[in-house]
């Protein structure tokens, strides 16, 4: 079911997703006789499938700018490792306490809380190692990419936004838009801007990509909140209805289901406008935007 009434299913650049999947499958995470279980836990979550929206955005930017998307695979994969680490930690009993992710048992259910925490930590560190060791780029460009990733994941990004989410029911003044711009939007921004940085975009062009990514991040989060209400466990691959049960601050709790859908429609239109204005072929980014608007998981 599309979260937006009458929304046609968005197309998806599956050739980019398949390129990424092969790269992730081939990653050597350094298993040995002692660390085999830890690496198994990392791969359990990393290779659980999904549409890989963040890394595919990195690849789509490169392709749209006339570059071989394979040239940015290490950074694209790093975005997915960071995203997977965040999901492992979000699912822990201390935070969301979820038992299902991408259609399979969450990492702590399958391997225990102690191993799951370490698996998330390991994926986070390996993400930076991927860029440092495998990404072909001049040192200043690597520094710029790593800065984007670091800011997207720390206090000014995912971790800060996740903290706001955790305390939203106990602290007055938590801003819904600001919370999700950090929790969800910043890593999407980093994925998009990294693709631009690695393909010689100017500073002005990078900011145009950032504005587009911010609109996609907003769209993604509103749709996610809607799907928590209208989706089902089998299709979503995770537990539905948890936001309402936990009385979380969401776009649906703030604006109602139809109000959230209207805002998603506005964010979709804005993201498409910004994609069309980018200094490159926008076809794949438009396709990704449409997919985010119409996704059912």
C-alpha positions in Angstrom: 0.0 0.0 0.0 1.4 3.4 -1.0 1.3 5.8 1.9 0.1 8.6 -0.4 -3.4 8.2 -1.8 -3.3 7.5 -5.5 0.5 7.3 -5.6 1.9 5.2 -8.4 4.8 3.0 -7.4 8.1 4.8 -7.9 10.7 3.2 -10.2 14.0 2.2 -8.6 17.5 2.0 -10.1 17.9 -1.7 -9.3 21.2 -1.9 -11.3 22.7 0.4 -8.6 21.3 -1.6 -5.8 22.6 -4.8 -7.3 26.1 -3.2 -7.7 26.0 -2.3 -4.0 24.8 -5.7 -2.9 27.6 -7.5 -4.6 30.1 -5.1 -3.0 28.7 -5.6 0.5 28.6 -9.4 0.1 32.3 -9.3 -0.9 33.5 -7.2 2.1 36.1 -9.0 4.2 35.3 -7.9 7.7 38.3 -9.8 9.1 36.7 -12.9 10.7 39.0 -15.3 12.5 38.5 -18.1 15.0 38.0 -15.7 17.9 35.8 -13.1 16.2 33.7 -15.3 14.0 30.5 -14.7 16.0 30.9 -11.0 16.0 31.5 -10.9 12.2 28.5 -13.2 11.8 26.4 -10.7 13.8 27.6 -7.8 11.7 26.8 -9.6 8.4 23.4 -10.8 9.8 22.2 -7.2 9.9 24.3 -5.8 7.0 23.2 -8.4 4.5 19.5 -8.5 5.5 18.5 -6.8 2.2 16.3 -3.7 1.8 16.3 -1.1 -0.9 19.6 0.5 0.3 18.3 4.0 -0.3 21.2 5.9 1.2 24.1 4.2 -0.7 22.1 4.0 -3.9 21.6 7.8 -3.6 25.4 8.1 -3.5 25.7 5.9 -6.6 22.9 7.7 -8.4 24.6 11.1 -7.9 27.8 9.8 -9.4 26.0 8.2 -12.4 24.0 11.4 -13.0 27.2 13.4 -13.1 28.7 11.1 -15.8 30.9 9.0 -13.5 31.2 5.3 -13.1 29.1 4.6 -10.0 31.5 1.8 -9.1 34.1 4.5 -8.4 32.2 5.6 -5.3 31.3 2.2 -4.0 33.5 2.3 -0.8 31.8 5.5 0.3 28.3 4.3 -0.6 29.0 1.1 1.3 30.2 3.2 4.3 26.8 4.9 4.4 25.1 1.6 4.6 27.4 0.3 7.3 26.6 3.4 9.3 22.9 3.1 8.7 23.0 -0.6 9.7 24.9 0.2 12.9 22.2 2.7 13.8 19.4 0.2 13.2 21.1 -2.4 15.5 21.4 0.1 18.3 17.9 1.5 17.8 16.4 -2.0 18.1 18.0 -2.7 21.5 15.8 -3.1 24.5 17.0 0.1 26.0 15.7 2.1 23.0 13.0 0.7 20.7 13.1 -2.9 22.0 12.2 -4.5 18.7 12.5 -8.1 17.6 12.1 -7.8 13.8 14.2 -5.9 11.3 14.1 -6.3 7.5 12.1 -9.5 7.9 14.5 -11.3 10.2 15.2 -11.3 14.0 17.0 -8.2 15.2 20.7 -8.5 15.9 20.3 -8.7 19.7 17.6 -11.3 19.4 19.8 -13.5 17.2 23.1 -12.9 18.9 22.5 -11.3 22.3 22.6 -7.7 23.5 26.4 -7.7 24.2 27.3 -9.0 20.7 24.8 -6.7 19.0 26.3 -3.6 20.7 29.7 -4.6 19.5 28.4 -5.4 16.0 27.1 -1.9 15.7 30.3 -0.4 17.0 32.3 -2.5 14.6 30.2 -1.5 11.6 30.6 2.2 12.5 34.4 1.9 12.7 34.6 -0.2 9.5 32.6 2.4 7.6 35.4 5.0 8.2 38.1 2.5 7.3 36.4 1.8 4.0 36.6 5.4 3.0 40.2 5.8 4.3 41.5 2.6 2.8 39.5 1.9 -0.4 38.0 5.1 -1.7 40.1 6.5 -4.6 40.2 10.2 -4.1 42.6 13.0 -3.2 43.2 13.5 0.5 41.3 16.8 0.8 38.3 15.1 -0.8 38.4 12.2 1.6 38.6 14.6 4.5 35.5 16.4 3.2 33.6 13.1 2.8 34.6 11.9 6.2 33.6 15.2 7.7 30.1 14.8 6.1 29.8 11.3 7.6 31.1 12.3 11.0 28.8 15.3 11.3 25.9 13.2 10.1 26.3 10.6 12.8 27.3 12.5 15.9 25.6 15.1 18.1 24.8 17.2 15.0 23.3 14.2 13.3 21.8 10.8 14.0 22.9 10.5 17.6 21.6 13.9 18.5 18.3 13.3 16.7 18.0 9.9 18.4 18.5 11.4 21.8 15.8 14.0 21.1 13.5 11.1 20.1 14.3 9.2 23.3 13.5 12.1 25.6 10.7 13.7 23.5 8.0 12.4 25.9 9.9 13.8 29.0 11.3 17.1 27.8 9.3 20.1 26.6 10.2 21.9 23.5 11.5 19.0 21.3 11.0 20.2 17.7 9.6 17.5 15.4 11.2 18.8 12.2 14.6 19.5 13.9 14.6 16.0 15.5 14.0 14.2 12.2 16.3 16.4 10.2 19.1 15.2 12.5 17.9 11.6 13.1 17.0 10.7 9.5 17.9 13.6 7.2 21.6 14.1 8.0 22.8 10.7 6.9 20.7 11.0 3.7 22.4 14.4 3.1 25.8 12.9 3.7 25.1 10.1 1.2 24.1 12.6 -1.5 26.8 15.2 -0.8 29.5 12.6 -0.7 28.6 11.5 -4.2 28.9 15.1 -5.3 32.2 15.7 -3.5 33.7 12.5 -5.1 32.7 13.7 -8.6 34.3 17.1 -8.4 31.3 19.2 -7.6 31.8 22.8 -6.8 30.9 24.2 -3.3 27.8 25.8 -4.8 26.8 22.5 -6.5 27.3 20.6 -3.2 24.9 22.9 -1.4 22.3 22.3 -4.2 22.6 18.6 -3.7 22.3 19.2 0.1 19.0 21.0 -0.3 17.7 18.2 -2.5 18.8 15.6 0.1 17.1 17.5 2.9 13.8 17.4 1.1 14.2 13.7 0.4 15.0 13.1 4.1 11.9 15.0 5.2 9.8 13.0 2.7 11.4 9.7 3.9 10.6 10.4 7.5 7.0 11.5 7.0 6.3 8.4 4.9 8.0 6.2 7.6 5.6 7.7 10.2 2.6 7.1 7.9 3.7 3.5 7.2 3.9 2.8 11.0 0.1 3.4 11.0 -1.0 1.9 7.7 1.6 -0.7 7.1 1.7 -4.3 8.2 4.4 -6.4 9.9 4.9 -8.8 7.0 5.3 -6.1 4.3 7.3 -3.7 6.5 9.7 -6.4 7.7 9.5 -4.8 11.2 6.9 -4.2 13.9 4.1 -1.8 12.8 2.2 0.4 15.2 5.1 0.8 17.7 5.2 4.6 17.4 1.6 5.0 18.5 2.0 2.3 21.2 5.0 4.2 22.6 3.2 7.6 22.2 6.1 8.9 20.2 6.2 12.3 18.6 5.7 11.7 14.9 4.2 13.5 11.9 1.0 11.5 12.4 0.7 12.2 16.1 1.3 15.9 15.4 -0.8 16.4 12.2 -3.0 13.3 12.0 -2.8 10.7 9.2 -4.3 12.8 6.5 -2.3 15.9 7.5 0.9 13.8 7.4 0.0 12.5 4.0 -0.5 16.1 2.8 2.9 17.1 4.1 4.5 14.1 2.4 2.9 15.1 -0.9 4.3 18.6 -0.4 7.8 17.2 0.4 7.6 15.0 -2.6 6.8 17.9 -4.9 9.6 20.0 -3.4 12.2 17.2 -3.7 11.3 16.7 -7.4 11.6 20.4 -8.1 15.1 20.5 -6.5 16.2 17.3 -8.3 15.2 18.8 -11.6 17.4 21.8 -10.9 20.5 19.9 -10.2 23.6 20.4 -12.4 23.5 16.9 -13.9 21.1 14.3 -15.3 18.4 14.0 -12.6 16.7 10.9 -13.9 17.9 8.4 -11.2 17.4 10.9 -8.4 13.9 11.6 -9.6 13.2 7.9 -9.7 14.6 7.6 -6.1 12.4 10.5 -5.0 9.3 8.9 -6.5 10.2 5.5 -4.8 10.6 7.1 -1.4 7.2 8.7 -1.8 5.5 5.5 -2.8 7.4 2.8 -0.8 5.5 0.4 1.3 8.4 -0.7 3.5 
